[in-house]
Structure formats: structure tokens, C-alpha cells
Amino acid sequence: MPNLFFTKIFQFTLVIVLIVALNWISLLDKYSDDYTHESIVQASITYAIARGINGIVSVLQTSTIQGGVVIANGSITVGEMLDPINDLIERFSDVMVWALGSLLLQKVLLVISSNWVFKLLITISGIMLIAEQIMNNKSMAVTLMKVFLLLILIRFSLIIVVSLNSVVDNAFFVNQITDGTKELNQLGSDMAQLNNKNELSASDRKLYQDSIRDNRHKIDGIRNTTLPNLGQELADTMNELNDATTNFDDLKSRRSWTEKYVPFVDGEGIEEAEKRITIIEDKIDSLKGNIQEQEMLIKRLSEEIEVSERRLAGEPVGLWENIIDWTPSLSGVKRSLSPNEIGENITNSASNVIQLSVLFILKTILMPIAFLLIFIRVFKSIWNAEDTYIQTREK
């Protein structure tokens, strides 16, 4: 009988120690935070594209093609042609606002739940719970267990929900959202081309030429100055990190027995060395992000140069320019534009926008809520099981 009692105490203590240890490990915290950050960036880009399309279409709604595009037995303006997709884009923008709000709320709550205060409270609560088990103090059993479980709920609920959501997202949603965003971006390019005439005035031609010259100058500046400077700074910071890590390892190796094995007792300078490593790592992440942004800027400027050159050469750039020839004569517009072509392209764009709306609603709102409800249900089962266990002990 005593052996069985001590076995149960050992098993219980082991579980509590594992939970407390997991509480201090930041692997899940970093994973969930990185996933949330990437989702916010993705949603922001998609929202910006949608708002850009909405702005272009708003301009087009006040314009006409030679007083109207003739189809069948009547004529329509550009605004009338694009009105359905404009309404849909406006609603999609509202969906993206909710999606961004949900993601930002998740990020804020993740920061709060991973704060050292909760980690310390869980550690203290776990130690008190283990002490209660060893001393067999039944009067405090219920209170300590409830406090411990509540802290665990606050600490891990959102992290687990976000992690599970990321698994589902990477398995089912990520490729569809990426493809849908590309199609949406293409729609924005097509709308921009629809807003321009193929016949360039002298002033328009000069603007394109100036844009090409300025963008090439910017690219040269980034490649020859900005990126080398960032690369050198990154290399210096990496060397600084190596020195800081070496210093940290040296301080750890010189700790006394008490500092090694007594919780919350660190050697002299260890905490400062650890903070320095964190600061340097954050700086490295920032530098890498800056380098990536500069590389993306080069890509965007190169694309702008390509578009400007094609516009100067009179070549079509987007889908809508292939449909509408933009010739000065109305007969030319009649020959190149048909109701079936307009309807097909608007239908494809509308279908993609609707699909993106559904995917973002599932990813950012419905799936997190579903996983949270499942987690709470499992937590309630554990809560009730602990009640039964404590009542059995008291008997």
C-alpha cells in the first residue's frame, strides 16, 4: 500500500514537473507567434490589393469608352460593366478587416499569455500542488488544483489553438490562398490597364521614361550601397552574437552548484548576457527582414520598369488590354469586345474573390473558434476528472 501511494505521488509530480518545464520552453510560443505574424502580413497584402482595385474601379465608374461600349442592341459604360465586381471587392475588403482584427487580437493575446508572469505563477502553483500531494493536505487540494488548471488554460489555450490552426492551414488553405492572392493581384493589374489608354500622350510618355530612369537608379542604389551595407552589418552582428554566446556559455560553466540546481538563482551576469543575446538575435531578424524587403523592392521596381517599357512599346500588359484594343474608332472596340468575354472574366474574378473570402473567414475566425471550443471541452473533462480524483482522495 505505501508503495502504491508513493507511486501515485511520483507519477503526479512527474506530470506537474513536465507541465511546468513545457511552460518555460518558448518553442511553441515562437512557432505560434511566427505563424500569426506571417498570417497578418499575408492578410495585409491581400487587403491592400483589394483596396487598390476598389480605388481603380471607383475611378472607372465615372469614365466611358468612346461614350459607351456597344454590345448587342445597346451600350454600357465601363462603370456599369464593373459594378458587380466593385460591390464584391468592397464586401471582400470588409471581410479582410475582420480577418486582420482577429489575427491582431490573437497576436496580442499570445504576447500576454507568454509573459513571464504567467510562467512564474504556474511554476509556483505547481510547486505548491506537489507539496500538497506529499504532505497529503486535503483541505487545500481543490483550491490548488483549480488555480493550477486555470493558469494552464490561460497559458496554453491560445498557443494550442493557433498551432492546430496552422497545421490545418498549411495542409489545406495556404496554397489556395496564395494562388487566389496572385489572381487578385492580376485583377488589380488588369484594372490598372483598363484605366489607361494605349495611345500615350507626350506627357505620359515622358512620365514612363522618367519612371524607368528613376527606378533603375533606385535599383542600382540598393544593389551597390544598401544591400552591401546591410550584409556587412548582418555579418558584424552575427560575429557579435557568436561573442555573446561564447560569453554566456563561459558564465554558465563557471556557475556554482547552488546556481546550477536551485531554481530562479542565476550566476552573476548570466541574466544580462542572456538579454544581450536576445537583443542581438532581434537585431539579426530585423536586418534579415530589411534585406528581404530590399530584395522585394528590387523585384517590384523591375516589374514596374518592365510594365513601363511595354507601355512605351504599345504592347498589352494585362488581360483587359487583350480584350479591349483601345483603338480610337468605335468599330475597333466593337470587334475586340464581346459580352461573353466580359462576362467570363468578371465571373472568374468574382469566383476567386468569393473563394478567398471563405478561406480567410475559415482560417482567421471559424477554425480558431472551433479549436478553442474543442480545447475548452477537453479542459472541462480534465476539470471534472480532477474533481472526481480529489473527492476520491478525501474519502
C-alpha positions as CSV (number, residue, x, y, z in Angstrom):
1,M,0.0,0.0,0.0
2,P,2.7,2.6,0.8
3,N,4.5,1.6,-2.5
4,L,1.3,2.3,-4.4
5,F,0.9,5.7,-2.6
6,F,4.4,6.8,-3.4
7,T,4.0,5.6,-7.0
8,K,0.9,7.8,-7.4
9,I,2.8,10.8,-5.9
10,F,5.7,10.2,-8.2
11,Q,3.5,10.0,-11.3
12,F,1.6,13.1,-10.2
13,T,4.8,15.0,-9.5
14,L,6.3,14.0,-12.9
15,V,3.3,15.3,-14.8
16,I,3.4,18.6,-12.9
17,V,7.1,19.0,-13.5
18,L,6.7,18.2,-17.2
19,I,3.9,20.8,-17.5
20,V,6.0,23.4,-15.7
21,A,9.0,22.7,-17.8
22,L,6.9,23.0,-21.0
23,N,5.6,26.2,-19.6
24,W,9.1,27.7,-19.7
25,I,10.1,26.4,-23.1
26,S,9.4,29.0,-25.8
27,L,9.3,26.7,-28.8
28,L,5.5,26.7,-29.1
29,D,5.4,30.4,-28.3
30,K,7.8,31.2,-31.1
31,Y,6.0,28.9,-33.6
32,S,2.6,30.4,-32.9
33,D,3.9,34.0,-32.9
34,D,5.7,33.4,-36.2
35,Y,2.6,31.9,-37.8
36,T,0.4,34.7,-36.6
37,H,2.9,37.3,-37.9
38,E,3.1,35.6,-41.4
39,S,-0.7,35.5,-41.5
40,I,-1.0,39.2,-40.6
41,V,1.5,40.0,-43.4
42,Q,-0.4,37.9,-45.9
43,A,-3.8,39.3,-44.9
44,S,-2.4,42.9,-45.1
45,I,-1.1,42.4,-48.6
46,T,-4.4,40.9,-49.7
47,Y,-6.3,43.8,-48.1
48,A,-4.1,46.3,-49.8
49,I,-4.6,44.7,-53.2
50,A,-8.4,44.7,-52.7
51,R,-8.4,48.4,-51.7
52,G,-6.3,49.3,-54.7
53,I,-8.7,47.5,-57.0
54,N,-11.6,49.3,-55.3
55,G,-9.9,52.7,-55.9
56,I,-9.3,52.0,-59.6
57,V,-12.8,50.7,-60.2
58,S,-14.2,53.8,-58.4
59,V,-12.4,55.9,-61.0
60,L,-13.5,53.8,-63.8
61,Q,-17.2,54.1,-62.8
62,T,-17.1,57.7,-63.8
63,S,-15.4,57.0,-67.2
64,T,-16.6,55.7,-70.5
65,I,-15.1,54.1,-73.6
66,Q,-16.0,56.3,-76.5
67,G,-19.2,57.3,-74.8
68,G,-20.1,53.7,-74.2
69,V,-19.2,50.1,-75.1
70,V,-21.6,48.8,-77.7
71,I,-22.8,45.3,-77.2
72,A,-25.8,43.5,-78.8
73,N,-28.6,46.1,-79.0
74,G,-27.4,48.7,-76.5
75,S,-24.4,50.3,-74.9
76,I,-22.9,50.2,-71.4
77,T,-20.3,52.3,-69.6
78,V,-17.2,51.0,-68.0
79,G,-18.7,51.7,-64.6
80,E,-21.8,49.6,-65.3
81,M,-19.6,46.8,-66.7
82,L,-17.6,46.6,-63.5
83,D,-20.2,47.5,-60.9
84,P,-20.8,43.9,-59.8
85,I,-17.1,43.2,-59.2
86,N,-16.8,46.5,-57.4
87,D,-19.5,45.7,-54.9
88,L,-17.9,42.3,-54.3
89,I,-14.5,43.8,-53.7
90,E,-16.0,46.2,-51.2
91,R,-17.5,43.3,-49.2
92,F,-14.3,41.4,-49.5
93,S,-12.4,44.4,-48.0
94,D,-14.8,44.2,-45.0
95,V,-14.0,40.5,-44.6
96,M,-10.3,41.3,-44.6
97,V,-10.8,43.9,-42.0
98,W,-12.4,41.3,-39.7
99,A,-9.7,38.8,-40.6
100,L,-6.9,41.3,-39.7
101,G,-8.7,42.2,-36.5
102,S,-8.9,38.6,-35.5
103,L,-5.2,38.0,-36.3
104,L,-4.1,41.1,-34.4
105,L,-6.2,40.1,-31.4
106,Q,-4.6,36.6,-31.4
107,K,-1.1,38.1,-31.6
108,V,-1.8,40.4,-28.6
109,L,-3.3,37.6,-26.5
110,L,-0.3,35.4,-27.4
111,V,2.1,38.1,-26.1
112,I,0.1,38.3,-22.9
113,S,-0.2,34.6,-22.3
114,S,3.6,34.0,-22.9
115,N,4.6,36.7,-20.4
116,W,7.0,35.6,-17.6
117,V,4.3,36.5,-15.0
118,F,2.1,33.5,-16.1
119,K,5.2,31.3,-16.3
120,L,6.2,32.2,-12.8
121,L,2.6,31.8,-11.4
122,I,2.3,28.3,-13.0
123,T,5.7,27.3,-11.5
124,I,4.7,28.5,-8.0
125,S,1.3,26.8,-8.3
126,G,2.9,23.6,-9.5
127,I,5.4,23.5,-6.6
128,M,2.5,24.2,-4.1
129,L,0.5,21.4,-5.7
130,I,3.4,18.9,-5.4
131,A,3.9,19.9,-1.8
132,E,0.2,19.4,-1.1
133,Q,0.4,15.9,-2.5
134,I,3.5,15.0,-0.5
135,M,2.0,16.4,2.8
136,N,-1.4,15.0,1.9
137,N,-3.1,18.3,2.8
138,K,-6.7,17.6,1.6
139,S,-8.1,20.9,2.7
140,M,-6.1,22.8,0.0
141,A,-6.3,20.2,-2.7
142,V,-9.4,21.6,-4.5
143,T,-8.2,25.2,-4.5
144,L,-4.7,24.5,-5.6
145,M,-5.8,22.2,-8.4
146,K,-8.4,24.7,-9.7
147,V,-5.8,27.5,-9.6
148,F,-3.2,25.4,-11.4
149,L,-5.7,24.3,-14.1
150,L,-7.0,27.9,-14.7
151,L,-3.4,29.1,-15.1
152,I,-2.7,26.3,-17.6
153,L,-5.9,27.3,-19.5
154,I,-4.7,30.9,-19.8
155,R,-1.2,29.9,-20.7
156,F,-1.7,27.3,-23.3
157,S,-5.2,27.6,-24.7
158,L,-4.4,30.1,-27.5
159,I,-1.0,28.7,-28.2
160,I,-2.5,25.3,-28.8
161,V,-5.4,26.7,-30.8
162,V,-3.1,28.8,-33.1
163,S,-0.7,25.8,-33.5
164,L,-3.6,23.5,-34.5
165,N,-4.9,26.1,-36.8
166,S,-1.5,26.5,-38.5
167,V,-1.5,22.7,-39.2
168,V,-4.8,22.8,-40.9
169,D,-3.9,26.0,-42.8
170,N,-0.6,24.6,-44.1
171,A,-2.4,21.3,-45.1
172,F,-5.5,22.8,-46.8
173,F,-5.6,26.6,-47.1
174,V,-2.1,28.0,-47.8
175,N,-1.8,27.1,-51.5
176,Q,-5.3,28.1,-52.3
177,I,-4.9,31.5,-50.6
178,T,-1.5,32.1,-52.3
179,D,-3.0,31.3,-55.7
180,G,-6.1,33.3,-55.0
181,T,-4.0,36.3,-53.9
182,K,-2.0,36.1,-57.2
183,E,-5.2,36.1,-59.2
184,L,-6.4,39.0,-57.2
185,N,-3.2,40.9,-57.9
186,Q,-3.6,40.1,-61.6
187,L,-7.1,41.5,-61.5
188,G,-5.6,44.7,-60.0
189,S,-3.1,44.9,-62.8
190,D,-5.9,44.4,-65.3
191,M,-8.0,47.1,-63.7
192,A,-5.0,49.4,-63.8
193,Q,-4.5,48.7,-67.5
194,L,-8.2,49.3,-68.2
195,N,-7.8,52.7,-66.6
196,N,-5.0,53.6,-69.1
197,K,-5.2,54.2,-72.9
198,N,-2.8,52.5,-75.2
199,E,-2.2,55.8,-77.1
200,L,0.2,57.7,-74.9
201,S,0.4,61.5,-75.0
202,A,3.8,63.2,-75.0
203,S,3.5,63.9,-71.3
204,D,2.5,60.3,-70.5
205,R,5.5,59.0,-72.5
206,K,7.8,61.3,-70.6
207,L,6.4,60.1,-67.2
208,Y,7.0,56.5,-68.2
209,Q,10.6,57.3,-69.3
210,D,11.2,59.2,-66.1
211,S,9.8,56.3,-64.1
212,I,12.1,53.8,-65.9
213,R,15.2,56.1,-65.2
214,D,14.3,56.7,-61.6
215,N,13.6,53.0,-60.9
216,R,16.8,51.9,-62.4
217,H,18.7,54.5,-60.3
218,K,16.9,53.1,-57.2
219,I,17.8,49.5,-58.1
220,D,21.5,50.5,-58.6
221,G,21.5,52.3,-55.3
222,I,20.0,49.3,-53.5
223,R,22.3,46.7,-55.1
224,N,25.5,48.8,-54.8
225,T,25.0,50.5,-51.5
226,T,22.0,49.5,-49.4
227,L,22.4,45.7,-49.7
228,P,26.2,45.6,-49.2
229,N,25.8,47.8,-46.1
230,L,23.1,45.6,-44.7
231,G,25.1,42.5,-45.5
232,Q,28.2,43.9,-43.7
233,E,26.1,44.9,-40.7
234,L,24.5,41.5,-40.6
235,A,27.9,39.8,-40.7
236,D,29.2,42.1,-37.9
237,T,26.1,41.3,-35.8
238,M,26.5,37.6,-36.4
239,N,30.1,37.9,-35.1
240,E,28.7,39.9,-32.1
241,L,26.2,37.1,-31.5
242,N,29.0,34.5,-31.5
243,D,30.9,36.5,-29.0
244,A,27.8,37.0,-26.8
245,T,27.0,33.2,-27.0
246,T,30.6,32.3,-26.0
247,N,30.5,34.7,-23.1
248,F,27.1,33.3,-22.0
249,D,28.4,29.7,-22.2
250,D,31.5,30.7,-20.2
251,L,29.4,32.3,-17.5
252,K,27.2,29.2,-17.3
253,S,30.2,26.9,-17.0
254,R,31.5,29.0,-14.0
255,R,28.3,28.8,-12.0
256,S,28.4,27.4,-8.5
257,W,26.5,24.2,-7.5
258,T,23.7,26.4,-5.9
259,E,23.3,28.5,-9.0
260,K,23.1,25.4,-11.2
261,Y,20.5,23.4,-9.3
262,V,18.4,25.9,-7.3
263,P,15.5,27.3,-9.4
264,F,15.5,31.1,-10.1
265,V,19.1,31.5,-8.9
266,D,21.4,32.5,-11.8
267,G,25.1,33.2,-11.8
268,E,26.4,36.8,-11.8
269,G,26.0,38.4,-15.2
270,I,24.1,35.4,-16.7
271,E,20.7,37.3,-17.0
272,E,22.4,40.3,-18.6
273,A,24.3,38.0,-21.0
274,E,21.1,36.3,-21.9
275,K,19.3,39.6,-22.5
276,R,22.2,40.7,-24.7
277,I,21.8,37.6,-26.8
278,T,18.1,38.2,-27.2
279,I,18.7,41.8,-28.3
280,I,21.3,40.7,-30.8
281,E,19.0,38.0,-32.2
282,D,16.2,40.5,-32.6
283,K,18.6,42.8,-34.5
284,I,19.6,39.9,-36.8
285,D,16.0,39.2,-37.5
286,S,15.4,42.8,-38.2
287,L,18.4,43.0,-40.6
288,K,17.3,39.9,-42.4
289,G,13.9,41.4,-42.8
290,N,15.3,44.6,-44.1
291,I,17.4,42.7,-46.7
292,Q,14.3,40.7,-47.7
293,E,12.4,43.9,-48.1
294,Q,15.1,45.5,-50.2
295,E,15.2,42.4,-52.5
296,M,11.4,42.5,-52.8
297,L,11.7,46.2,-53.6
298,I,14.1,45.4,-56.4
299,K,11.7,42.9,-57.8
300,R,8.8,45.4,-57.7
301,L,10.8,48.1,-59.3
302,S,12.0,45.7,-62.0
303,E,8.3,44.8,-62.7
304,E,7.4,48.5,-62.9
305,I,10.2,49.0,-65.4
306,E,9.0,46.1,-67.5
307,V,5.4,47.4,-67.5
308,S,6.6,50.9,-68.4
309,E,8.7,49.6,-71.3
310,R,5.8,47.6,-72.6
311,R,3.5,50.5,-72.4
312,L,6.0,52.7,-74.3
313,A,6.2,50.0,-76.9
314,G,2.4,49.8,-77.2
315,E,2.3,46.2,-76.0
316,P,-0.6,44.9,-73.9
317,V,0.2,44.3,-70.3
318,G,-2.8,42.8,-68.7
319,L,-5.8,40.7,-69.5
320,W,-8.2,43.6,-70.1
321,E,-5.8,45.2,-72.7
322,N,-6.0,41.9,-74.6
323,I,-9.8,42.2,-74.6
324,I,-10.0,45.9,-75.3
325,D,-7.8,47.2,-78.1
326,W,-8.4,50.9,-77.2
327,T,-8.4,52.0,-80.8
328,P,-9.8,55.5,-81.4
329,S,-12.6,54.2,-83.6
330,L,-15.8,52.7,-82.0
331,S,-15.8,50.0,-84.6
332,G,-12.5,48.7,-83.3
333,V,-13.9,48.5,-79.8
334,K,-16.9,46.5,-81.1
335,R,-14.7,44.0,-82.9
336,S,-12.4,43.3,-79.9
337,L,-15.0,43.3,-77.1
338,S,-17.8,40.8,-76.7
339,P,-20.3,40.2,-73.9
340,N,-19.1,36.6,-73.4
341,E,-15.5,37.7,-72.9
342,I,-16.5,40.4,-70.4
343,G,-18.9,38.1,-68.5
344,E,-16.3,35.3,-68.4
345,N,-13.6,37.4,-66.9
346,I,-15.8,39.1,-64.4
347,T,-17.3,35.7,-63.3
348,N,-13.8,34.3,-62.9
349,S,-12.7,37.3,-60.8
350,A,-15.9,37.1,-58.7
351,S,-15.4,33.4,-58.1
352,N,-11.9,33.9,-56.9
353,V,-12.8,36.8,-54.6
354,I,-15.6,34.7,-53.0
355,Q,-13.3,31.8,-52.5
356,L,-10.7,34.0,-50.9
357,S,-13.4,35.4,-48.6
358,V,-14.4,31.9,-47.5
359,L,-10.8,30.8,-46.9
360,F,-9.9,33.8,-44.8
361,I,-13.1,33.5,-42.7
362,L,-12.3,29.8,-42.1
363,K,-8.6,30.5,-41.4
364,T,-8.8,33.5,-39.1
365,I,-12.2,33.2,-37.4
366,L,-14.1,29.9,-37.7
367,M,-11.2,27.5,-37.3
368,P,-9.7,29.2,-34.3
369,I,-13.1,29.4,-32.6
370,A,-13.7,25.7,-33.4
371,F,-10.4,24.6,-32.0
372,L,-10.9,26.8,-28.9
373,L,-14.3,25.2,-28.2
374,I,-12.7,21.8,-28.5
375,F,-9.9,22.7,-26.2
376,I,-12.4,24.1,-23.6
377,R,-14.4,20.9,-23.8
378,V,-11.3,18.8,-23.2
379,F,-10.3,21.1,-20.4
380,K,-13.8,20.7,-18.8
381,S,-13.4,17.0,-18.9
382,I,-10.0,17.2,-17.2
383,W,-11.5,19.7,-14.7
384,N,-14.3,17.2,-13.8
385,A,-11.9,14.3,-13.7
386,E,-9.8,16.3,-11.2
387,D,-12.9,16.9,-9.1
388,T,-13.6,13.1,-9.0
389,Y,-10.0,12.4,-8.1
390,I,-9.9,14.9,-5.2
391,Q,-13.2,13.6,-3.9
392,T,-11.9,10.0,-4.0
393,R,-8.8,11.1,-2.1
394,E,-10.9,12.8,0.6
395,K,-12.9,9.6,1.2
